[in-house]
Amino acid sequence: MSSIHTAKPSHSISNYLILITVIVVAGISQGLLLPVLSIFLEQKGVSPGLNGLNAAALYVGSFAMTLVAERLLGAFGFKKLIIGGLIFVMIPLILFPYFPDIKIWFILRLIVGVGDSALHYAAQLWVLLVTAPEKRGRYISLYGMSYGLGFSIGPLGIKLLGYGQAVPFWVLFICMAAVLVLVLMKLPNSRPEKVEQGQMPERRFRRSLTWAWYALIPALLYGYMEAGMNSNFPVYGLRIGMDESQISSLLPFVGIGGLFLQFPLGMLSDRLGRKKVLMSAGIAGGITFMLIPVAGTHFWWTLVLLTIAGGLVGSFFSLGLAYAADILPKVLLPAANVVASFYFTIGSIIGPNLGGQVINWFSPGSMFIWMGCMYLLFGVAGVFFRRKPELQSVVE
C-alpha cells in the first residue's frame, strides 16, 4: 500500500475534521440534487424512464472520473484534487435553476458526478493513509456516517423550494464555498508516493472478483438502492398521492436508518461473522422493502419501513469491504476497493433507470418489489459462496 508525505501527527486530527466537513457537504449535494431535479422533471411531465436516465448522468460522470482519479491524484496531490472536485460540484449548482432544459441538466449532472467522485476518492484515500491502523476502523466508520448524515440532510432542501426554485441550490452553493475556503486555507499539500506494481493490474482485479465476488456485490446493491431511492421515490410518492412536503420528510429516513444501525451491525459482524450478517440483513431488508407499497400513503408506516429497510442495508458498502478484507490477502485489497467503487457506480447508474422503467411498465410500488427481490436473492446466494481454503493461510 502506498504512503503519503503527511503533516505532523498533531495536525492529522484537524485535517481529518476538514475532510469530514468536505464529505458532509458532498453528501448533502447528492442527497439534494437527485430528488429536487426528479420532482422538477416529474412536474414537467417527463416520463419516469427518461427522468431516471437523466439522473444517471451523475453516476456516468463519477464512473469516468474513477478511471483517471489515480493518475490525477499522483499529478496534483490530495488538496488540489479536492479543490477541483468542489469547484466541479459548485458551478453546476447555480446553473440548474436558470437552464431548465433536460439536455443541459444531463451535462451539468455529468460535471457534478466528476467532481463528486474526485472528492470521495481523494478524501477517503487520505483518511485511510493518515490514520493509524489501530484507529482506522472507527475513523472510516465515522467518515461513512458523515456522508450518510449529509445524504440524509440533502432531501430536506426540498422544503426550500417554497421560497423559490433557485433557493436550495444557492444555499448549498454558499455552504460549499465556505468549505472550499477552509480547504484552501487549512489543508496541507500532500500526494501519494509512487510505488512499483508487484503484479499486473488485470490479474489483481480478476483475482479479487473470483475470490471475493460475494463480498463485492453489496457495493452494487448499495449504489442501486441509494440512487434509485433518491431518484425514484419522489416519483413514487407523487404518483400515489403524497405531497412534496411528505416526500422530503420521508426520504431522509432511509439514510437515518443506516446511521442508527451502522455500528451495531458492524459489531455484530465481528462476533457472528460478516457473511451471516450480510445474508440476514439482505433477506430482512428485502422483505421490508417489499412491504412499503402495502403502507400506501400512510406517512408513519412508510417512515418506519423506510427506516428499517435503510438501516438493514445502509451498511452494505462498508460491511462488504470488511468481508473482502477478511477473505483476501492484503496485496489484493486496493484492487478490491477499486472493483467495489466500479460496482457502486454501475449500481448507481442502473438504479434510477431500471427503477423508473419498472414504475413505467408496471406500477409505482413495483420499484420496491423489484428492489426487495434483489436483496432477497443476494441473501440466498450467500449459501453458495465458500471461501477458498488455500486463501486461509495467505490471509492469516
Secondary structure, DSSP 8 states (H G I E B T S, - for coil): ---B----HHHHHHHHHHHHHHHHHHHHHHHHHHHHHHHHHHHTT--HHHHHHHHTHHHHHHHHHHHHHHHHHHHH-HHHHHHHHHHHHHHHHHHGGG---HHHHHHHHHHHHHHHHHHHHHHHHHHHHHS-GGGHHHHHHHHHHHHHHHHHHGGGGGGGGGG-TTHHHHHHHHHHHHHHHHHHHH-----B-----SS-HHHHHHHHHHHSHHHHHHHHHHHHHHHHHHHHHHHHHHHHT--HHHHHHHTHHHHHHHHHHHHHHHHHHHHH-HHHHHHHHHHHHHHHHHHHHHHTT-HHHHHHHHHHHHHHHTTHHHHHHHHHHHHS-GGGHHHHHHHHHHHHHHHHHHHHHHHHHHHHHS-TTHHHHHHHHHHHHHHHHGGG----HHHHHHH-
